[in-house]
Amino acid sequence: MSVTQIDIDDDALERVMALSKVRTKKEAVNLALHFYAEQQERAARISRHFERAREWGAVEDAERLHQAEKHSR
């Protein structure tokens, strides 16, 4: 853990603390950092899955099925 002095948006910090029920600014910042990192990692995993599905032709198959169902309504 490193000690860093930064300017933080007070309104955003207040919102994070209220929504998450954390008690300290440090907890709020760490929570927000972990949340952001997890969201980015999740988005990267999803992107990799879509790329694999595209390679297998699954995306195009799903799009064709969707269009067929849409037109049959």
C-alpha positions, 0 to 999 in steps of 0.5 A, a space after each residue: 500500500 502506498 501513501 498518495 496525496 491527491 485531489 478527489 471530487 468531494 461530491 463523488 466521494 460523499 456519494 460513494 461513502 453514502 451508497 457503500 456505507 463505508 466509514 472512511 475516505 480510504 475505504 471509499 477510494 479503495 472500494 471504488 478502485 477495486 470496483 473499477 478494476 473488476 468491471 474492466 476485467 469483466 468487460 475484457 473477459 466478455 469481449 474475449 468470449 464474444 471474439 471466440 463465439 465470432 470465430 466459431 460462427 455462433 454470433 452470426 447464428 444467433 443473429 440469424 435466429 433473432 432476425 427469423 424470430 423477429 420476422 415471424 412475429 
